[in-house]
Amino acid sequence: MNPTLTTMIPRTIHGPDEIFIDLRGLRKRFGSQQVLDGIDLQIKHGETICLIGPSGEGKTVTMKHVIGLIHPDEGDVYVAGMHVNVLKERQMAAVRQKVSMLFQGAALFDYLTVEENVAFPLLERGLKDKAEVKRRVMAALEAVDLDEHAHKYPTNLSGGMKKRTGIARAIIDRSECILYDEPNSGLDPIGSDIIDQMIQRMQKRYGVTSIVVTHDMRSVFKIATRVAMLYRGKIHFLGTPEELRNSPDKLVQDFINGRSDVTC
Ligand SMILES: Nc1ncnc2c1ncn2[C@@H]1O[C@H](COP(=O)(O)OP(=O)(O)OP(=O)(O)O)[C@@H](O)[C@H]1O
């Protein structure tokens, strides 16, 4: 393996069957709307779970629970054994070092170059060795094929390049898990395919665990180790892409084949 890439490997080595994310009985209401109504989901280390389901069913809300951006009304969230929903905000740094969320717009700083955006988490943590920062930034950019665009500003990047910069920023801090919120949205089929390859590459090279909220079924069948379909606040289906494809459930078939019988 390229020696620069070994520095990017998450610092903890996990067994393949180890549960990394454990959501138990999550319930969440906003006003009169019961968005989550008992979500149970266990995700093993190194899995790529795609969260699918009709719009507004709580996929993003579920994902935000993992990183403590939303707290459940009932139920528990565990990440790498940490009981996320009882942690104080100042204790959340330990969770957020293990888990990064890639927002739809990649949330880059427009006034910083690609290189500076990717370096940001290291500088924020007080890493002062400039040569070490540079080495890790370039290794992260190489991993997402952006090493030749390090000097550019976000306004001069395509949508897909912005998302890849976001992925580089997530892995530079050796995140063990990346949460992707509709990573293919707004991309043409080729750009979308490149993002899928990056998600797979992060898994294969660094053993990253991923949760991917997506409406892109082609991508689901390509990248998912398992698929969870949310419907009416619950996990309606959980299984491999193959099991999804062959599911006898009408709701599942209507959804994956884009038939409009699926109503919220
Ligand atoms: N902070 C909030 N306050 C009030 N309502 C919220 C909040 N966050 C989410 N919601 C509501 O919860 C519901 C689920 O939202 P969520 O973003 O999780 O849906 P989703 O399944 O990801 O949808 P989409 O596929 O369209 O992105 C929506 O009705 C949304 O308006």
PDBQT file of the ligand as one rigid body, heavy atoms in Angstrom, charges set to zero:
ROOT
HETATM    1  N1  LIG A 301     -35.692  20.644  13.028  1.00  0.00    +0.000 N 
HETATM    2  C1  LIG A 301     -36.894  20.323  12.559  1.00  0.00    +0.000 A 
HETATM    3  N2  LIG A 301     -38.000  20.939  13.016  1.00  0.00    +0.000 NA
HETATM    4  C2  LIG A 301     -39.221  20.613  12.575  1.00  0.00    +0.000 A 
HETATM    5  N3  LIG A 301     -39.460  19.664  11.657  1.00  0.00    +0.000 NA
HETATM    6  C3  LIG A 301     -38.397  19.015  11.157  1.00  0.00    +0.000 A 
HETATM    7  C4  LIG A 301     -37.062  19.312  11.576  1.00  0.00    +0.000 A 
HETATM    8  N4  LIG A 301     -36.214  18.499  10.909  1.00  0.00    +0.000 NA
HETATM    9  C5  LIG A 301     -36.986  17.734  10.107  1.00  0.00    +0.000 A 
HETATM   10  N5  LIG A 301     -38.280  18.044  10.254  1.00  0.00    +0.000 N 
HETATM   11  C6  LIG A 301     -39.391  17.396   9.569  1.00  0.00    +0.000 C 
HETATM   12  O1  LIG A 301     -39.254  16.001   9.725  1.00  0.00    +0.000 OA
HETATM   13  C7  LIG A 301     -39.691  15.331   8.542  1.00  0.00    +0.000 C 
HETATM   14  C8  LIG A 301     -38.600  14.390   8.049  1.00  0.00    +0.000 C 
HETATM   15  O2  LIG A 301     -37.529  15.170   7.549  1.00  0.00    +0.000 OA
HETATM   16  P1  LIG A 301     -36.247  14.515   6.864  1.00  0.00    +0.000 P 
HETATM   17  O3  LIG A 301     -35.392  15.636   6.384  1.00  0.00    +0.000 OA
HETATM   18  O4  LIG A 301     -35.629  13.543   7.781  1.00  0.00    +0.000 OA
HETATM   19  O5  LIG A 301     -36.894  13.748   5.659  1.00  0.00    +0.000 OA
HETATM   20  P2  LIG A 301     -36.197  12.826   4.571  1.00  0.00    +0.000 P 
HETATM   21  O6  LIG A 301     -36.785  11.470   4.676  1.00  0.00    +0.000 OA
HETATM   22  O7  LIG A 301     -34.711  12.948   4.676  1.00  0.00    +0.000 OA
HETATM   23  O8  LIG A 301     -36.745  13.540   3.251  1.00  0.00    +0.000 OA
HETATM   24  P3  LIG A 301     -36.071  13.826   1.808  1.00  0.00    +0.000 P 
HETATM   25  O9  LIG A 301     -35.967  12.506   1.142  1.00  0.00    +0.000 OA
HETATM   26  O10 LIG A 301     -37.068  14.716   1.145  1.00  0.00    +0.000 OA
HETATM   27  O11 LIG A 301     -34.741  14.506   2.068  1.00  0.00    +0.000 OA
HETATM   28  C9  LIG A 301     -40.077  16.417   7.540  1.00  0.00    +0.000 C 
HETATM   29  O12 LIG A 301     -41.466  16.587   7.557  1.00  0.00    +0.000 OA
HETATM   30  C10 LIG A 301     -39.365  17.636   8.074  1.00  0.00    +0.000 C 
HETATM   31  O13 LIG A 301     -40.080  18.819   7.748  1.00  0.00    +0.000 OA
ENDROOT
TORSDOF 0
